[in-house]
Amino acid sequence: METSTGVTAKRARKQRRIPPPQFPIERHVLDNGLRVVLSPERGAGVVGIAVHYDVGFRSEPQGRTGFAHLFEHLMFQGSESLPKLEHFRLVQSSGGVFNGSTHFDYTDYYEVLPAAGLERGLFLEADRMRAPMITAENLANQVDVVSEEIRLNVLNRPYGGFPWILLPPVLFNSFANAHNGYGDFVDLKAATVADCAEFFDSYYTPANAVLTVCGDFDPGMALDLAGSHFADVPHRPAPVRPSFAEPGPSAVNRVVHHDELATAPALAVGWRLPDPADDLPGYLAHVLLGGVLSDGEASRLQEHVVTEGLATQAWAAPGLMGGPLESRDPDVFVLGAIHTPEHTADEVIDACTAQIDQVARSGPHPDELNRALIRFCSGLYRENDDIGTRTRSLGGLELLYGRAELLNELPAMLAEITPADVAGAARSLDPERCAVLEIRCGPDDQ
Amino acid sequence: MARTAAGRRRTVARTAEQIARTDIGPRPVPPLMKVRASRVPAAESAVLDNGLRVVAVRRPGAPLVEVRLRIPFGGRTELRAARAEVLAASAMLGTADRDRFQVDMALADLGAHLDTAVDPQRLLYSGSVLSNGLPDLLGLLTELLTSPAYRRRDVLGERDRLVEYLRLAKAQPGVVARMALQHRRFGDHPAAWEMPDAELVNTVGPAAVGGLHRRSVVPDGATLVLVGDLQPGKAVGLAAATLAGWAADHPATTLATPPPITGGPVQLVHRNGSVQSQVRLTAPAVGRGSPDYAALQIANLVFGGYFSSRLVENIREDKGYTYSAHSAIEFWPGTAAMTVSFDCATDATAAALLETRYELGRIALTAPGAAEVESARNYALGSLAISLATQAGYASTVSAIHGAGQDLQWLRDHPARLAAVTADEVAAVSAKYLAPSAFTGVVVGDRGAVEASLQRLGDVDPG
């Protein structure tokens, strides 16, 4: 077994011809504790600016579900320097686009602007990090907007919140890991201006944030500009981040959810992943396992589960928010499927876990693993060709793992992963210890 | 030590008012910086003997090439639209020499992906490849075009999945609203058949799909766009040599021009138990070739085309009726339309429609201010630059522009056209294209919850 793995791994490596990405990365820390990552690309014509704050759903107190996301909305509502709506107007009248997003462990704010807007973008982020204007009127208005967002994305849509809201409470026990990050309407309505002030003072400190600037600029000038605008934000200590660790499931936790708008049953199975901070190769083996299982027409779930007619879609990959390396430990490997009513959820799960078991016993073929590697890497390049995406990737990796360079390093690290490593990842997906979420169509008859 | 220092610094809790105030007071907004104008990327274009236009643009960055093959794909019957959907779902599933898995494995080995999508106007082969794999990808693409397999088992499998998908999609309120809008503005014209009937799709077999491919997947009138880490001249030559064998004795079929949109009441479409309503309004507009287009693009932005627009500031930021509202210009051969869209809470439906009509009336009757026009102009210029800053965005933009009968020169000249638009021109096109009387549309929602208030507002067809 060991010998053959060694030989095949070497053979597979010879086929790989993936040029590594070479995004330049400079790192600085300002006196107020703000970490700065610069990644210039001359000639791009545009710049991306992102600020990642080290706070997400997991830091919300009980009774305040959805607060981190609600607060993200409030950071767009004006400041000491800018009246309400002026933030949007300034970005857009400079020719730029903007957004923010809230995740399990972080909240990010970003804009992409024509290169001439660099200083203005830095000013805008420094301005709201220094003195946002949080009023009762804006809070009430944004509670309404967020409520509409939840109706749009969750309540009025088939498979709303599947699986990112619905699976965590099946897999996790602690409030921090299990609760709904979009929040309960009751909790949203209960939020006060005083809650907002406390949240801002605790978590939105320069020492708890990463500024990332990417694109068409001179790094020396960008650092000077970042220094001059952000030095004007006084230091406050970063909060001590609690551990969100909890034991993994010791049995199968199973929940059935009734979705009145769904037209076909669906399921998700969740397993705990290795902590990427301690065991990045182990985590990355799961990334390639996901590729072997479900990336492409010739992938195992596609060939043996979808083409066989058990499911209309099936996927397997690390991460609840659409990609790997988007949260700290504990993170989740998700197997998902939308299936035909002629088959039970257990039949579909059994068909999928039989494929996982096959990989666990024999490993992927080296060519199959190589294809998963090339696919993942070319997808990574394609996504990060976009300066907005690249800015957010670099900032997220820096915030979560202290290593923006991972974006350059991932292809080589993934290329080191052997069929035996992927077999090991498959063995860690124990069908006796996992979370199972079933979505059934129609109302709950109970 | 650091922790002790931080601990000592712990401050007394501040109020929101204290957070929003500093000793210095408001800081000035910095001006935009002076930057060099960015270079126009090198490009080559040629029409091959078989009628296929090839456009190659050098945009190094990621070691990839983006590929878009756009084939005009107009039809005349709904059955044909159903066949086109099955064709698009199964066009990648093998060739005479390769089964579906071998096609997928060949793509993976090249670091490539390739997908097909169809709408009433065009069939699109869209993908990307590691740049060193471009020759092999073009070879595989040619194989897929000239000898697709459409094996019975594969086609029927995809058809069944498509039927499931269509049933699922038609439960989505956004899809229901889109279909109702298309029907409202175009009646039974083929432009309205964006999502064919699942039962009709269920009747499509492999022979019909293969026949449609032979008749309609043809090079004359199609455009192949290649953008990325390539040498344009070499890439055009490579495409010419590789795709020369793709031939037909007739050109691709352009969709017939849809009928003109006439203003009128909005139609209420019932959706049981809906917790939100979907509002979609439409009016006639003009395409990219029109002298009014650049000014209309700016007028659309001022009204509802971006976040800082009047519509979003009114019904989202001021009133909280909606999470997002948007207006856009859509294109078909020989015509174009304004589309205004938002989803809102059921009990705010009539009020949100009232505010939308008010904003349409306001922009059609009173000239937008100079600052509004300037902001929209900068946004139009900046978002064009941003969309062209990625290989994928550049390729999609160039492909769409060629599909609408324009070329790279149009794209190069467009910033100058936007820069030249005057506030008077924006006022004139607003009066012409954004008047509430020009609009019709649909409201999809729970009749019991929204009908009475909509009737009070008026100009509503209860459906």
Contacts between the chains, C-beta under 8 A, distances in Angstrom:
chain1	res1	chain2	res2	distance
A	15	B	109	7.9
A	17	B	130	7.8
A	17	B	132	6.6
A	18	B	111	6.8
A	18	B	130	7.0
A	19	B	63	4.6
A	19	B	130	7.8
A	21	B	62	7.5
A	41	B	61	7.6
A	43	B	38	6.7
A	43	B	39	7.3
A	44	B	61	7.9
A	44	B	389	5.9
A	45	B	38	3.9
A	45	B	385	5.6
A	45	B	388	8.0
A	45	B	389	5.9
A	46	B	385	6.1
A	46	B	386	5.5
A	46	B	389	4.7
A	79	B	20	7.0
A	80	B	20	5.4
A	80	B	21	6.1
A	80	B	22	6.1
A	80	B	25	7.1
A	80	B	26	5.5
A	80	B	27	7.9
A	81	B	26	4.2
A	81	B	27	4.9
A	81	B	28	7.8
A	81	B	29	7.3
A	82	B	26	7.9
A	82	B	29	7.7
A	84	B	317	7.4
A	85	B	308	7.3
A	85	B	313	6.0
A	85	B	317	5.9
A	88	B	307	4.8
A	88	B	308	5.0
A	89	B	308	4.5
A	89	B	375	6.4
A	90	B	29	6.4
A	92	B	306	5.5
A	92	B	307	6.2
A	92	B	308	4.5
A	92	B	375	6.4
A	92	B	378	7.7
A	92	B	379	4.7
A	93	B	308	6.9
A	93	B	374	6.9
A	93	B	375	3.5
A	93	B	378	5.2
A	93	B	379	6.7
A	94	B	32	6.2
A	94	B	378	6.3
A	94	B	382	6.7
A	95	B	378	4.5
A	95	B	379	5.8
A	95	B	381	5.5
A	95	B	382	1.8
A	95	B	383	6.8
A	95	B	385	6.8
A	95	B	386	7.8
A	96	B	379	8.0
A	96	B	382	5.6
A	96	B	386	7.6
A	97	B	382	7.9
A	97	B	383	6.6
A	97	B	386	6.4
A	98	B	307	7.9
A	112	B	386	5.5
A	113	B	382	6.8
A	114	B	35	7.7
A	114	B	381	7.6
A	114	B	382	4.8
A	114	B	385	5.4
A	114	B	386	7.6
A	115	B	33	7.5
A	115	B	35	4.5
A	115	B	38	8.0
A	116	B	32	4.3
A	116	B	33	4.9
A	116	B	34	7.1
A	116	B	35	4.8
A	117	B	32	6.0
A	117	B	33	7.7
A	117	B	382	7.7
A	118	B	33	6.1
A	119	B	30	4.4
A	119	B	31	8.0
A	119	B	33	5.7
A	120	B	29	6.7
A	120	B	30	5.4
A	120	B	31	7.7
A	120	B	32	6.4
A	123	B	27	7.3
A	123	B	29	6.4
A	123	B	30	5.2
A	127	B	27	6.6
A	130	B	22	6.6
A	131	B	19	6.3
A	131	B	20	5.3
A	131	B	21	6.7
A	131	B	22	5.4
A	132	B	19	6.7
A	132	B	20	6.6
A	133	B	20	4.5
A	134	B	16	4.3
A	134	B	19	6.9
A	134	B	20	6.9
A	135	B	16	7.2
A	140	B	320	8.0
A	141	B	317	7.3
A	141	B	318	7.8
A	141	B	320	4.9
A	142	B	320	7.7
A	144	B	320	3.2
A	144	B	321	7.9
A	145	B	316	6.2
A	145	B	320	5.3
A	145	B	322	7.9
A	145	B	323	5.9
A	147	B	345	7.7
A	148	B	276	7.5
A	148	B	320	7.3
A	148	B	321	7.5
A	148	B	322	5.8
A	148	B	323	4.1
A	148	B	343	7.6
A	148	B	344	6.9
A	148	B	345	6.1
A	149	B	323	4.3
A	151	B	275	5.4
A	151	B	276	5.2
A	151	B	345	6.8
A	152	B	276	6.5
A	152	B	323	5.3
A	152	B	343	5.5
A	155	B	275	5.6
A	156	B	173	5.9
A	156	B	274	6.6
A	156	B	275	5.0
A	156	B	276	4.7
A	156	B	343	7.7
A	157	B	172	6.6
A	157	B	173	7.2
A	158	B	168	6.8
A	158	B	171	5.1
A	158	B	172	6.6
A	193	B	16	4.8
A	194	B	15	7.3
A	194	B	16	7.4
A	196	B	16	6.1
A	197	B	13	7.2
A	197	B	14	6.0
A	197	B	15	5.7
A	197	B	16	4.4
A	197	B	18	7.8
A	197	B	19	5.7
A	198	B	13	6.2
A	200	B	19	5.9
A	201	B	11	7.5
A	201	B	13	6.7
A	201	B	14	5.7
A	201	B	19	7.1
A	216	B	35	7.5
A	216	B	38	7.9
A	232	B	24	8.0
A	232	B	27	7.2
A	235	B	9	7.6
A	236	B	9	7.4
A	236	B	11	7.1
A	237	B	6	3.6
A	237	B	7	7.7
A	237	B	9	5.8
A	237	B	10	7.1
A	238	B	6	7.8
A	260	B	273	7.7
A	261	B	171	5.5
A	262	B	168	8.0
A	262	B	171	7.4
A	263	B	167	5.1
A	263	B	168	4.7
A	263	B	171	5.0
A	264	B	164	6.2
A	264	B	167	7.7
A	264	B	168	6.1
A	296	B	104	4.8
A	296	B	107	7.3
A	296	B	108	5.8
A	297	B	92	7.3
A	297	B	93	7.4
A	297	B	100	5.5
A	297	B	101	6.3
A	297	B	103	7.1
A	297	B	104	3.5
A	298	B	100	7.8
A	298	B	101	4.1
A	298	B	102	7.9
A	298	B	104	4.1
A	298	B	105	5.1
A	298	B	108	7.3
A	303	B	101	6.6
A	306	B	161	7.6
A	307	B	157	6.2
A	309	B	157	7.1
A	309	B	160	7.2
A	312	B	161	5.1
A	312	B	164	4.7
A	312	B	165	6.7
A	312	B	168	8.0
A	338	B	168	7.5
A	340	B	164	7.1
A	367	B	105	7.9
A	370	B	109	7.8
A	371	B	105	6.3
A	371	B	108	3.6
A	371	B	109	6.2
A	372	B	108	7.6
A	374	B	108	6.0
A	374	B	109	6.8
A	374	B	110	7.8
A	374	B	111	4.5
A	374	B	130	7.4
A	375	B	108	5.2
A	375	B	111	7.1
A	375	B	113	7.6
A	377	B	111	7.0
A	378	B	64	6.6
A	378	B	111	3.7
A	378	B	112	7.2
A	378	B	113	7.7
A	378	B	128	7.1
A	378	B	129	7.7
A	378	B	130	5.5
A	379	B	113	7.7
A	381	B	62	4.2
A	381	B	63	6.5
A	381	B	64	5.8
A	382	B	62	6.4
A	382	B	64	6.0
A	382	B	128	5.6
A	382	B	391	7.9
A	382	B	392	6.7
A	384	B	62	7.2
A	385	B	61	5.4
A	385	B	62	4.0
A	385	B	64	7.0
A	385	B	390	5.1
A	385	B	391	5.4
A	385	B	392	6.9
A	386	B	389	7.8
A	386	B	390	4.7
A	386	B	392	7.5
A	386	B	393	7.6
A	387	B	389	6.1
A	387	B	390	7.6
A	388	B	386	8.0
